[in-house]
Amino acid sequence: MKKLLSTFVDHPTVVTTLLVGIVAVQFAVSALWFHDLDLSLLFSELSENDQRSVLSQLALGLAGVAAMVGGFAGVVVVFGLSSEDARFREVRMKAATSLRRNWTSVVTTPLVAAFGALLAATAAGVGAFGISVWTIELCLLLAAHGAVRLVVILRELVKVVHRADEGVTRSEQFVDEDEFFED
């Protein structure tokens, strides 16, 4: 079990491939055997114009969220790359391969989701509702994957900062309140 968890943490491409596979299998199963699993049925009661509008809005909202995750990921990655603290250098050296994969993933996965969501909005706009729905599902999973991975990376970086702060002596941590809050 530990090896499986390590694979998911250290190999984001495996998780991304798994997510694409899950959506593909769900699509195939719903198309061939269990039609009730077809996500486009959720919108089938709506008129064609309403389907176009709802799916476009959903896809564009998802594109915005995914783009925000990608942008925040860039900030976190730059924070981790730019620190000159010895502990950060040690982490970057010891976990270089895993960090490279993860830092690249948290930026690229949400951006792929954002652009995919724009394609889903376009598909909805031209009436390709089935394609739009399945693309939205995939993009939602990719954006969520990027967001969760980003939070894990941020949490680990905060631990490194905390360890660096613990290394500072007590006298260096003390700040005179009058000096700190000068007018």
Backbone hydrogen bonds in HBPLUS format (Angstrom, degrees):
<---DONOR---> <-ACCEPTOR-->    atom                        ^
c    i                          cat <-CA-CA->   ^        H-A-AA   ^      H-
h    n   atom  resd res      DA  || num        DHA   H-A  angle D-A-AA Bond
n    s   type  num  typ     dist DA aas  dist angle  dist       angle   num
A0005-LEU N   A0001-MET O   3.00 MM   4  6.30 162.3  2.04 152.1 156.3     1
A0006-SER N   A0002-LYS O   2.92 MM   4  6.09 156.5  1.97 144.2 151.3     2
A0007-THR N   A0003-LYS O   2.91 MM   4  6.14 147.4  2.02 141.8 150.6     3
A0008-PHE N   A0004-LEU O   3.05 MM   4  6.40 155.8  2.11 148.9 154.7     4
A0009-VAL N   A0005-LEU O   2.95 MM   4  6.21 153.0  2.02 149.8 157.5     5
A0010-ASP N   A0006-SER O   2.82 MM   4  5.85 169.7  1.83 153.2 156.5     6
A0011-HIS N   A0007-THR O   2.91 MM   4  5.46 135.8  2.11 139.9 147.7     7
A0014-VAL N   A0011-HIS O   3.03 MM   3  5.58 136.5  2.22 113.6 123.9     8
A0016-THR N   A0012-PRO O   2.91 MM   4  6.20 164.0  1.94 154.1 158.6     9
A0017-THR N   A0013-THR O   2.86 MM   4  5.97 163.4  1.89 146.8 151.5    10
A0018-LEU N   A0014-VAL O   2.90 MM   4  6.06 153.5  1.97 144.2 152.1    11
A0019-LEU N   A0015-VAL O   2.89 MM   4  6.18 155.0  1.96 151.3 157.6    12
A0020-VAL N   A0016-THR O   3.00 MM   4  6.31 161.1  2.04 152.4 157.1    13
A0021-GLY N   A0017-THR O   2.87 MM   4  6.06 157.3  1.93 146.9 154.0    14
A0022-ILE N   A0018-LEU O   2.85 MM   4  6.11 151.3  1.93 148.5 156.1    15
A0023-VAL N   A0019-LEU O   3.13 MM   4  6.39 164.1  2.15 150.5 153.4    16
A0024-ALA N   A0020-VAL O   2.94 MM   4  6.16 158.4  1.99 148.8 155.6    17
A0025-VAL N   A0021-GLY O   2.82 MM   4  5.99 162.0  1.86 152.1 156.8    18
A0026-GLN N   A0022-ILE O   2.89 MM   4  6.03 162.5  1.92 148.3 153.8    19
A0027-PHE N   A0023-VAL O   2.88 MM   4  6.04 156.6  1.93 146.2 152.8    20
A0028-ALA N   A0024-ALA O   2.91 MM   4  6.16 165.3  1.93 150.0 153.8    21
A0029-VAL N   A0025-VAL O   2.80 MM   4  5.94 170.1  1.81 158.5 161.4    22
A0030-SER N   A0026-GLN O   2.91 MM   4  5.96 158.3  1.96 144.4 150.9    23
A0031-ALA N   A0027-PHE O   2.90 MM   4  6.04 146.3  2.02 145.2 154.9    24
A0032-LEU N   A0028-ALA O   2.89 MM   4  5.98 153.0  1.97 150.4 157.1    25
A0033-TRP N   A0029-VAL O   2.87 MM   4  5.49 158.2  1.92 140.7 148.1    26
A0034-PHE N   A0029-VAL O   2.90 MM   5  5.94 152.7  1.97 145.4 150.5    27
A0037-LEU N   A0034-PHE O   2.99 MM   3  5.84 168.1  2.00 125.7 129.6    28
A0038-ASP N   A0035-HIS O   3.13 MM   3  5.54 166.1  2.15 114.7 118.0    29
A0041-LEU N   A0038-ASP O   3.10 MM   3  5.82 162.5  2.13 118.3 123.7    30
A0042-LEU N   A0039-LEU O   3.04 MM   3  5.71 155.6  2.10 116.9 123.1    31
A0043-PHE N   A0040-SER O   3.12 MM   3  5.57 152.3  2.20 109.0 116.4    32
A0044-SER N   A0041-LEU O   3.23 MM   3  4.87 158.2  2.28  96.9 103.5    33
A0046-LEU N   A0043-PHE O   3.17 MM   3  5.66 154.2  2.24 112.3 119.8    34
A0051-GLN N   A0047-SER O   2.82 MM   4  6.07 158.6  1.86 156.7 163.0    35
A0052-ARG N   A0048-GLU O   2.96 MM   4  6.13 162.7  1.99 148.1 152.9    36
A0053-SER N   A0049-ASN O   2.95 MM   4  6.15 158.7  1.99 144.9 150.7    37
A0054-VAL N   A0050-ASP O   2.78 MM   4  5.89 176.4  1.78 157.9 159.2    38
A0055-LEU N   A0051-GLN O   2.95 MM   4  5.87 166.9  1.97 150.1 154.3    39
A0056-SER N   A0052-ARG O   3.06 MM   4  5.97 151.7  2.14 136.9 145.3    40
A0057-GLN N   A0053-SER O   2.92 MM   4  6.08 165.3  1.94 152.4 156.6    41
A0058-LEU N   A0054-VAL O   2.90 MM   4  6.05 161.8  1.93 150.7 156.2    42
A0059-ALA N   A0055-LEU O   2.91 MM   4  5.99 163.5  1.94 145.6 150.4    43
A0060-LEU N   A0056-SER O   2.88 MM   4  6.05 161.5  1.92 151.5 156.8    44
A0061-GLY N   A0057-GLN O   2.90 MM   4  6.02 155.6  1.96 147.2 153.9    45
A0062-LEU N   A0058-LEU O   2.97 MM   4  6.17 158.5  2.01 147.3 153.4    46
A0063-ALA N   A0059-ALA O   2.87 MM   4  6.12 150.6  1.96 144.8 153.4    47
A0064-GLY N   A0060-LEU O   3.05 MM   4  6.30 152.8  2.13 142.6 148.9    48
A0065-VAL N   A0061-GLY O   3.04 MM   4  6.38 161.5  2.08 151.6 156.0    49
A0066-ALA N   A0062-LEU O   2.86 MM   4  6.01 169.6  1.87 155.9 159.2    50
A0067-ALA N   A0063-ALA O   2.92 MM   4  6.02 153.9  1.99 143.4 150.8    51
A0068-MET N   A0064-GLY O   2.99 MM   4  6.24 151.2  2.07 145.1 152.9    52
A0069-VAL N   A0065-VAL O   2.98 MM   4  6.31 156.9  2.03 152.2 158.4    53
A0070-GLY N   A0066-ALA O   2.94 MM   4  6.21 160.5  1.98 148.7 154.1    54
A0071-GLY N   A0067-ALA O   2.87 MM   4  6.09 152.9  1.94 145.9 153.4    55
A0072-PHE N   A0068-MET O   2.88 MM   4  6.08 164.2  1.90 152.8 156.8    56
A0073-ALA N   A0069-VAL O   2.86 MM   4  6.01 149.6  1.96 145.1 154.4    57
A0074-GLY N   A0070-GLY O   3.11 MM   4  6.39 147.9  2.21 140.0 147.4    58
A0075-VAL N   A0071-GLY O   3.28 MM   4  6.68 150.5  2.37 143.8 150.7    59
A0076-VAL N   A0072-PHE O   3.02 MM   4  6.37 162.1  2.05 154.8 158.8    60
A0077-VAL N   A0073-ALA O   2.87 MM   4  6.07 165.0  1.90 156.8 160.9    61
A0078-VAL N   A0074-GLY O   2.99 MM   4  6.11 166.2  2.00 148.5 152.4    62
A0079-PHE N   A0075-VAL O   2.94 MM   4  6.12 155.0  2.00 146.6 154.1    63
A0080-GLY N   A0076-VAL O   2.99 MM   4  6.29 158.3  2.04 149.3 154.3    64
A0081-LEU N   A0077-VAL O   2.83 MM   4  6.06 148.2  1.93 150.8 160.8    65
A0082-SER N   A0078-VAL O   2.85 MM   4  5.76 151.5  1.93 150.9 156.5    66
A0089-ARG N   A0085-ASP O   3.07 MM   4  6.45 160.1  2.11 153.2 159.0    67
A0090-GLU N   A0086-ALA O   2.90 MM   4  6.13 155.2  1.96 145.8 152.8    68
A0091-VAL N   A0087-ARG O   2.94 MM   4  6.20 161.6  1.98 148.8 153.1    69
A0092-ARG N   A0088-PHE O   2.86 MM   4  6.08 165.4  1.88 153.3 157.6    70
A0093-MET N   A0089-ARG O   2.91 MM   4  6.10 149.5  2.01 146.8 154.8    71
A0094-LYS N   A0090-GLU O   2.90 MM   4  6.07 168.6  1.91 156.3 159.4    72
A0095-ALA N   A0091-VAL O   2.97 MM   4  5.88 160.0  2.01 151.4 156.3    73
A0099-LEU N   A0095-ALA O   2.77 MM   4  5.79 165.7  1.79 166.1 171.2    74
A0100-ARG N   A0096-ALA O   2.90 MM   4  6.01 160.8  1.94 149.1 154.4    75
A0101-ARG N   A0097-THR O   3.12 MM   4  6.37 165.1  2.15 149.7 153.1    76
A0102-ASN N   A0098-SER O   2.89 MM   4  6.10 166.5  1.91 153.9 158.0    77
A0103-TRP N   A0099-LEU O   2.71 MM   4  5.71 171.1  1.71 158.1 161.3    78
A0104-THR N   A0100-ARG O   3.03 MM   4  5.97 155.0  2.09 141.0 148.1    79
A0105-SER N   A0101-ARG O   2.94 MM   4  6.02 153.4  2.01 140.5 148.8    80
A0106-VAL N   A0102-ASN O   2.92 MM   4  6.15 161.5  1.95 157.0 159.7    81
A0107-VAL N   A0104-THR O   3.29 MM   3  5.47 141.7  2.45 100.1 110.6    82
A0108-THR N   A0104-THR O   2.90 MM   4  6.07 174.2  1.91 159.8 161.8    83
A0109-THR N   A0105-SER O   2.88 MM   4  5.48 161.8  1.92 144.7 150.9    84
A0112-VAL N   A0108-THR O   2.82 MM   4  6.03 156.4  1.88 157.5 163.6    85
A0113-ALA N   A0109-THR O   2.97 MM   4  6.21 155.4  2.04 146.3 153.6    86
A0114-ALA N   A0110-PRO O   2.80 MM   4  6.07 149.4  1.90 144.5 152.8    87
A0115-PHE N   A0111-LEU O   2.98 MM   4  6.25 168.0  1.99 152.5 154.5    88
A0116-GLY N   A0112-VAL O   2.79 MM   4  5.89 155.2  1.85 147.5 155.8    89
A0117-ALA N   A0113-ALA O   2.85 MM   4  5.97 148.7  1.95 142.8 150.9    90
A0118-LEU N   A0114-ALA O   3.06 MM   4  6.40 146.1  2.18 142.0 151.1    91
A0119-LEU N   A0115-PHE O   3.03 MM   4  6.39 149.4  2.13 143.4 151.6    92
A0120-ALA N   A0116-GLY O   2.87 MM   4  6.21 145.2  1.99 142.2 152.7    93
A0121-ALA N   A0117-ALA O   2.89 MM   4  6.19 150.1  1.98 145.8 153.2    94
A0122-THR N   A0118-LEU O   3.00 MM   4  6.27 151.8  2.08 142.7 150.4    95
A0123-ALA N   A0119-LEU O   2.82 MM   4  6.11 156.6  1.88 147.5 154.2    96
A0124-ALA N   A0120-ALA O   2.92 MM   4  6.14 155.0  1.98 145.5 152.1    97
A0125-GLY N   A0121-ALA O   2.93 MM   4  6.12 150.6  2.02 141.0 149.5    98
A0126-VAL N   A0122-THR O   3.12 MM   4  6.46 136.0  2.33 144.8 155.2    99
A0128-ALA N   A0123-ALA O   2.82 MM   5  5.01 145.3  1.94 160.4 151.6   100
A0127-GLY N   A0124-ALA O   3.07 MM   3  5.05 159.8  2.12 103.4 109.4   101
A0132-SER N   A0128-ALA O   3.06 MM   4  6.26 157.5  2.11 148.6 155.7   102
A0133-VAL N   A0129-PHE O   2.89 MM   4  6.10 164.6  1.92 156.4 158.8   103
A0134-TRP N   A0130-GLY O   3.14 MM   4  6.35 173.6  2.15 155.9 156.9   104
A0135-THR N   A0131-ILE O   2.95 MM   4  6.00 154.3  2.01 147.5 155.2   105
A0136-ILE N   A0132-SER O   2.87 MM   4  6.04 155.0  1.93 149.7 156.9   106
A0137-GLU N   A0133-VAL O   3.01 MM   4  6.33 158.9  2.05 150.3 155.5   107
A0138-LEU N   A0134-TRP O   3.08 MM   4  6.30 166.6  2.10 146.3 149.6   108
A0139-CYS N   A0135-THR O   2.87 MM   4  6.04 166.7  1.89 153.3 157.4   109
A0140-LEU N   A0136-ILE O   2.84 MM   4  5.96 153.1  1.91 150.4 157.7   110
A0141-LEU N   A0137-GLU O   3.05 MM   4  6.34 160.4  2.09 151.8 156.2   111
A0142-LEU N   A0138-LEU O   2.93 MM   4  6.22 156.8  1.98 150.9 158.0   112
A0143-ALA N   A0139-CYS O   2.87 MM   4  6.01 161.8  1.90 148.6 153.4   113
A0144-ALA N   A0140-LEU O   2.94 MM   4  6.10 159.0  1.99 146.5 152.7   114
A0145-HIS N   A0141-LEU O   2.86 MM   4  6.01 153.7  1.92 143.6 151.3   115
A0146-GLY N   A0142-LEU O   2.95 MM   4  6.22 161.2  1.99 149.4 153.8   116
A0147-ALA N   A0143-ALA O   2.90 MM   4  6.14 156.6  1.96 147.7 154.5   117
A0148-VAL N   A0144-ALA O   2.86 MM   4  6.05 167.9  1.88 156.6 159.1   118
A0149-ARG N   A0145-HIS O   3.01 MM   4  6.09 168.0  2.02 150.8 154.7   119
A0150-LEU N   A0146-GLY O   2.89 MM   4  5.95 149.4  1.98 141.1 150.1   120
A0151-VAL N   A0147-ALA O   2.98 MM   4  6.25 155.7  2.04 148.8 154.2   121
A0152-VAL N   A0148-VAL O   3.06 MM   4  6.37 155.6  2.12 149.3 155.8   122
A0153-ILE N   A0149-ARG O   2.98 MM   4  6.26 159.5  2.02 149.3 154.6   123
A0154-LEU N   A0150-LEU O   2.83 MM   4  6.05 166.0  1.85 153.8 158.1   124
A0155-ARG N   A0151-VAL O   2.87 MM   4  6.01 157.7  1.92 145.1 151.4   125
A0156-GLU N   A0152-VAL O   3.04 MM   4  6.32 155.0  2.11 146.1 152.3   126
A0157-LEU N   A0153-ILE O   2.90 MM   4  6.20 155.0  1.96 153.5 160.9   127
A0158-VAL N   A0154-LEU O   2.88 MM   4  6.13 153.4  1.95 151.5 158.8   128
A0159-LYS N   A0155-ARG O   3.08 MM   4  6.39 147.2  2.19 141.6 150.2   129
A0160-VAL N   A0156-GLU O   3.13 MM   4  6.48 150.9  2.22 143.0 150.0   130
A0161-VAL N   A0157-LEU O   2.98 MM   4  6.31 159.1  2.03 150.3 155.6   131
A0162-HIS N   A0158-VAL O   2.86 MM   4  6.08 157.4  1.91 147.7 154.4   132
A0163-ARG N   A0159-LYS O   2.90 MM   4  6.19 158.3  1.95 149.9 155.3   133
A0164-ALA N   A0160-VAL O   2.92 MM   4  6.19 151.9  2.00 146.7 154.9   134
A0165-ASP N   A0161-VAL O   2.82 MM   4  6.10 155.3  1.88 151.2 158.3   135
A0166-GLU N   A0162-HIS O   2.87 MM   4  6.15 149.2  1.96 148.0 156.7   136
A0167-GLY N   A0163-ARG O   3.25 MM   4  6.46 133.5  2.48 135.2 145.9   137
A0167-GLY N   A0164-ALA O   3.13 MM   3  5.19 134.1  2.35  96.2 108.7   138
A0168-VAL N   A0165-ASP O   3.13 MM   3  5.39 155.5  2.19 106.3 113.7   139
A0172-GLU N   A0169-THR O   3.08 MM   3  5.34 126.3  2.38 103.0 116.6   140
A0173-GLN N   A0169-THR O   3.15 MM   4  6.47 138.3  2.34 146.6 158.6   141
A0173-GLN N   A0170-ARG O   3.16 MM   3  5.16 130.1  2.42  95.2 108.4   142
A0174-PHE N   A0170-ARG O   3.22 MM   4  6.47 138.8  2.40 145.5 155.4   143
A0179-GLU N   A0176-ASP O   3.02 MM   3  5.24 118.8  2.40 102.2 117.3   144
A0180-PHE N   A0176-ASP O   2.90 MM   4  6.15 153.6  1.97 155.2 163.9   145
A0181-PHE N   A0177-GLU O   3.01 MM   4  6.09 159.8  2.05 153.0 156.6   146
